[in-house]
Amino acid sequence: MSQKTKGLLSVMIPVIAWGISFVSTEFLLGYLGAMTIAAVRFVISTAILYAVMRATKTPLKIDKRDHFLFVIAGGVGIAVYFFFENTGIKYISASPSALIIAAIPMFTLIFEAIIYKRVVKWVDALAILASIVGVLLIVDLKWREFFKIEESIGYLMMIGAVISWVIYSMASKPLFARYSYLTIVYYQFLYSLPFLLLAVPFEHNLWSEINLEAVLHLVFLSVFASVLGFYYYAKAMDLLGVTESSIFINFLPVVTIVFSYFYMGQAVTFKQLLGGAFVMLSVTVTTIYDKQQALKSELTAKG
């Protein structure tokens, strides 16, 4: 199996898990505050990762010079991301909030070009444009509503969330050469906890009303969306690159809509189906282009 194929298989795991996680989070918001959900989720997932590392005898020691990168990835990329996103949703409606997903690949490409001197290929720009069009169709944003909304603080928060995720990707990239994916994700989770736990006392939580369904949603968020999701996304960033991996994030609303249709009975419109086609087109374009480039390189080497 080629590195590209491994990367594609890896990135689909977090895409599916994170797409479904929106439904789980929406359910849990009826019982717990947004930051409390994140805190509980990452406390459980950090404990699971620690147990796995001990069982597999994965080295826990990291170079003291890398603590800064782990703090940035965990504190900014995870904790601050959830703060910005969840706070932003309080000020603006769900449709414009969903545009954060479409903005992540674009910002990732820009940051990677600036920080790591990445050469921007035309196919990357085309794929990002197609994915943005797809997400716009999926969320069915009414542009008049977009421009009439006065709560500019909400949009600033969502921009902050986008930048936080990009910072997470940038801070993670140098770590792949020195640590296992398990070690990277464990310390990122660990360093996110102090920031997340600080917000819990300030939220109104209905702990006594938590039922079995809520517990199952928390387990899903902890095991699948956090442990497996972040582990395989780290692997995808290493194998595919941070920009290519981020393009797949635009599949999240597609997964969310499909899962909501079967789990909650929500209707799927023609616009949403068309949007999903655009998102899939964006990923297909980059995949085919990369395969062609790899084939050309192989033929050149043989010739």
C-alpha positions as CSV (number, residue, x, y, z in Angstrom):
1,M,0.0,0.0,0.0
2,S,1.4,3.4,-1.0
3,Q,2.0,6.3,1.3
4,K,-0.7,8.2,-0.5
5,T,-3.3,5.5,0.0
6,K,-2.5,5.1,3.7
7,G,-2.9,8.9,4.0
8,L,-6.3,8.8,2.3
9,L,-7.6,5.9,4.4
10,S,-6.3,7.7,7.6
11,V,-7.9,11.0,6.9
12,M,-11.3,9.4,6.3
13,I,-11.5,8.2,9.9
14,P,-11.5,11.7,11.5
15,V,-13.7,13.0,8.7
16,I,-16.4,10.5,9.5
17,A,-15.9,10.7,13.3
18,W,-15.9,14.5,13.4
19,G,-18.8,14.8,11.0
20,I,-20.9,12.7,13.3
21,S,-19.5,14.5,16.4
22,F,-21.6,17.6,15.5
23,V,-24.8,15.6,16.1
24,S,-23.4,14.2,19.4
25,T,-22.4,17.7,20.6
26,E,-25.7,19.1,19.7
27,F,-27.4,16.4,21.8
28,L,-25.1,17.0,24.8
29,L,-25.6,20.7,24.7
30,G,-29.0,20.0,26.3
31,Y,-27.2,18.9,29.4
32,L,-23.8,20.4,29.5
33,G,-22.0,23.6,28.6
34,A,-20.0,23.7,25.3
35,M,-16.6,23.9,27.0
36,T,-17.6,21.3,29.7
37,I,-18.4,18.9,26.9
38,A,-14.9,19.5,25.4
39,A,-13.3,19.2,28.9
40,V,-14.9,15.9,29.7
41,R,-14.2,14.6,26.2
42,F,-10.5,15.3,26.4
43,V,-10.1,14.2,30.0
44,I,-11.4,10.8,29.1
45,S,-9.4,10.6,25.8
46,T,-6.2,11.7,27.6
47,A,-6.6,8.9,30.1
48,I,-7.2,6.4,27.4
49,L,-4.1,7.4,25.5
50,Y,-2.0,7.2,28.6
51,A,-3.2,3.7,29.3
52,V,-2.5,2.7,25.7
53,M,1.0,4.2,25.8
54,R,1.8,2.3,29.0
55,A,0.4,-0.9,27.6
56,T,2.4,-0.6,24.4
57,K,5.5,0.8,26.2
58,T,5.5,3.9,24.0
59,P,8.1,6.3,25.3
60,L,6.6,9.1,27.4
61,K,9.7,11.3,27.4
62,I,9.8,14.3,25.0
63,D,12.6,16.8,24.4
64,K,12.1,19.9,26.6
65,R,12.5,22.1,23.5
66,D,9.3,20.6,22.0
67,H,7.1,21.4,25.0
68,F,6.4,24.8,23.4
69,L,5.0,23.1,20.2
70,F,2.8,20.8,22.3
71,V,1.5,23.7,24.3
72,I,0.7,25.6,21.2
73,A,-1.0,22.6,19.5
74,G,-2.9,21.7,22.6
75,G,-3.6,25.0,24.1
76,V,-4.3,27.0,21.0
77,G,-5.2,24.3,18.4
78,I,-7.6,22.4,20.7
79,A,-8.7,24.5,23.7
80,V,-8.7,27.9,22.1
81,Y,-10.3,26.4,19.0
82,F,-13.3,25.1,20.9
83,F,-13.6,28.4,22.8
84,F,-13.7,30.5,19.7
85,E,-16.0,28.1,17.8
86,N,-18.5,27.6,20.6
87,T,-18.6,31.2,21.6
88,G,-19.0,32.3,18.0
89,I,-22.1,30.1,17.6
90,K,-23.7,32.0,20.4
91,Y,-23.6,35.2,18.3
92,I,-24.3,34.0,14.8
93,S,-26.6,31.4,13.2
94,A,-25.5,27.9,12.3
95,S,-25.3,28.5,8.5
96,P,-22.6,31.2,8.5
97,S,-20.8,29.4,11.4
98,A,-20.4,26.3,9.1
99,L,-18.3,28.4,6.7
100,I,-15.4,27.9,9.1
101,I,-15.0,24.5,7.6
102,A,-14.6,25.9,4.1
103,A,-12.1,28.5,5.3
104,I,-9.7,26.1,7.0
105,P,-8.0,24.7,3.8
106,M,-7.5,28.2,2.4
107,F,-5.9,29.5,5.6
108,T,-3.8,26.4,5.9
109,L,-2.5,26.8,2.4
110,I,-1.6,30.5,3.1
111,F,0.1,29.7,6.4
112,E,2.1,26.8,5.0
113,A,3.3,28.9,2.1
114,I,4.4,31.6,4.4
115,I,5.9,29.5,7.2
116,Y,7.2,26.5,5.3
117,K,7.7,28.1,1.9
118,R,5.3,25.7,0.3
119,V,4.9,26.2,-3.5
120,V,1.2,26.8,-4.1
121,K,0.0,24.6,-7.0
122,W,-2.9,25.6,-9.2
123,V,-4.6,22.3,-8.4
124,D,-4.6,23.2,-4.6
125,A,-6.2,26.5,-5.3
126,L,-8.8,25.0,-7.6
127,A,-9.7,22.2,-5.1
128,I,-10.1,24.7,-2.3
129,L,-12.4,26.9,-4.5
130,A,-14.5,23.9,-5.4
131,S,-14.8,22.8,-1.8
132,I,-15.8,26.4,-0.7
133,V,-18.6,26.4,-3.4
134,G,-19.7,22.9,-2.1
135,V,-19.9,24.0,1.5
136,L,-21.8,27.1,0.6
137,L,-24.4,25.0,-1.2
138,I,-24.5,22.5,1.7
139,V,-25.2,25.1,4.4
140,D,-27.5,27.0,2.0
141,L,-26.4,30.4,3.3
142,K,-28.7,33.3,2.5
143,W,-26.3,36.2,1.6
144,R,-28.7,38.9,2.6
145,E,-28.9,37.4,6.1
146,F,-25.1,37.2,6.1
147,F,-24.6,40.9,5.5
148,K,-27.5,42.0,7.8
149,I,-26.1,40.3,10.9
150,E,-24.7,42.9,13.2
151,E,-23.0,40.6,15.7
152,S,-19.5,41.1,14.2
153,I,-18.0,39.6,17.3
154,G,-19.4,36.2,16.2
155,Y,-17.6,36.3,12.9
156,L,-14.4,37.4,14.6
157,M,-14.7,34.4,16.9
158,M,-15.1,32.1,13.9
159,I,-12.1,33.5,12.2
160,G,-10.2,33.0,15.5
161,A,-11.3,29.3,15.4
162,V,-10.1,28.9,11.8
163,I,-6.7,30.4,12.7
164,S,-6.5,28.2,15.8
165,W,-6.9,25.1,13.8
166,V,-4.3,26.2,11.3
167,I,-1.9,26.9,14.1
168,Y,-2.6,23.4,15.4
169,S,-1.6,22.0,12.0
170,M,1.5,24.1,11.7
171,A,2.6,23.3,15.3
172,S,2.1,19.5,14.7
173,K,4.1,19.3,11.4
174,P,7.7,19.5,12.9
175,L,6.8,16.9,15.5
176,F,6.3,14.0,13.0
177,A,10.0,13.6,12.5
178,R,10.7,13.1,16.2
179,Y,7.8,11.3,17.8
180,S,5.1,8.6,17.2
181,Y,1.6,9.7,16.4
182,L,0.5,8.3,19.7
183,T,3.0,10.5,21.7
184,I,2.1,13.6,19.7
185,V,-1.6,13.3,20.2
186,Y,-1.2,12.4,23.9
187,Y,0.8,15.5,24.8
188,Q,-1.4,17.7,22.7
189,F,-4.5,16.5,24.6
190,L,-2.6,16.7,27.9
191,Y,-1.7,20.4,27.4
192,S,-5.2,21.3,26.3
193,L,-6.7,20.2,29.7
194,P,-5.7,23.1,31.9
195,F,-7.2,25.5,29.4
196,L,-10.5,23.5,29.0
197,L,-11.0,22.8,32.7
198,L,-10.7,26.5,33.6
199,A,-14.0,27.2,31.8
200,V,-16.0,24.4,33.5
201,P,-16.9,26.3,36.7
202,F,-18.4,29.2,34.7
203,E,-20.9,27.0,32.8
204,H,-24.3,25.8,33.9
205,N,-24.3,22.0,33.7
206,L,-27.1,19.6,34.4
207,W,-25.1,16.7,35.7
208,S,-28.0,15.0,37.5
209,E,-30.0,14.7,34.3
210,I,-27.3,12.9,32.3
211,N,-28.8,9.7,30.9
212,L,-27.5,6.6,29.1
213,E,-27.8,8.2,25.7
214,A,-25.8,11.2,26.8
215,V,-23.1,8.9,28.2
216,L,-22.9,7.0,24.9
217,H,-22.5,10.3,23.1
218,L,-19.6,11.3,25.4
219,V,-18.0,7.9,24.9
220,F,-18.2,8.4,21.1
221,L,-16.7,11.9,21.3
222,S,-13.9,10.6,23.6
223,V,-13.0,7.4,21.8
224,F,-13.8,7.9,18.2
225,A,-13.8,11.7,17.6
226,S,-10.8,12.4,19.9
227,V,-8.5,9.4,20.3
228,L,-9.0,7.8,16.9
229,G,-9.9,11.1,15.1
230,F,-6.9,13.1,16.2
231,Y,-4.5,10.1,15.9
232,Y,-5.4,9.4,12.3
233,Y,-5.5,13.1,11.4
234,A,-2.0,13.4,12.7
235,K,-1.0,10.4,10.5
236,A,-2.8,12.0,7.5
237,M,-1.0,15.3,8.0
238,D,2.3,13.4,8.0
239,L,1.6,11.3,5.0
240,L,-0.4,13.7,2.8
241,G,0.7,17.1,4.1
242,V,-1.2,19.6,6.2
243,T,-2.9,21.4,3.2
244,E,-4.0,18.2,1.5
245,S,-5.4,16.8,4.8
246,S,-7.3,20.0,5.5
247,I,-9.1,19.9,2.2
248,F,-10.8,16.7,3.4
249,I,-12.3,18.6,6.4
250,N,-14.8,20.0,3.9
251,F,-16.3,16.5,3.9
252,L,-17.5,17.1,7.5
253,P,-20.8,18.8,6.6
254,V,-21.5,16.0,4.1
255,V,-21.1,13.4,6.8
256,T,-23.1,15.5,9.3
257,I,-26.0,15.8,6.8
258,V,-26.1,12.1,5.9
259,F,-25.9,11.1,9.6
260,S,-28.6,13.6,10.6
261,Y,-30.8,12.2,7.9
262,F,-30.6,8.7,9.2
263,Y,-30.3,9.5,13.0
264,M,-32.6,12.5,13.3
265,G,-34.7,12.3,10.1
266,Q,-33.6,15.7,8.8
267,A,-34.4,16.3,5.1
268,V,-31.7,16.5,2.5
269,T,-32.1,19.1,-0.3
270,F,-30.9,19.1,-3.9
271,K,-28.6,22.0,-3.1
272,Q,-27.0,19.9,-0.3
273,L,-26.5,17.0,-2.7
274,L,-25.0,19.3,-5.3
275,G,-22.7,20.8,-2.6
276,G,-21.6,17.3,-1.6
277,A,-20.7,16.6,-5.2
278,F,-18.5,19.8,-5.4
279,V,-16.7,18.8,-2.2
280,M,-16.0,15.3,-3.6
281,L,-14.9,16.9,-6.8
282,S,-12.3,19.0,-4.9
283,V,-10.8,15.9,-3.3
284,T,-10.9,13.9,-6.5
285,V,-9.0,16.6,-8.4
286,T,-6.1,16.6,-5.9
287,T,-6.0,12.8,-5.7
288,I,-5.9,12.3,-9.5
289,Y,-3.3,15.1,-9.9
290,D,-1.0,13.7,-7.2
291,K,-1.3,10.2,-8.8
292,Q,-0.3,11.7,-12.2
293,Q,2.6,13.5,-10.8
294,A,3.8,10.4,-9.0
295,L,3.5,8.4,-12.2
296,K,5.5,11.1,-14.1
297,S,8.2,11.0,-11.5
298,E,8.4,7.2,-11.7
299,L,8.7,7.2,-15.5
300,T,11.3,10.0,-15.4
301,A,13.3,8.0,-12.9
302,K,13.1,4.9,-15.0
303,G,13.9,6.8,-18.2
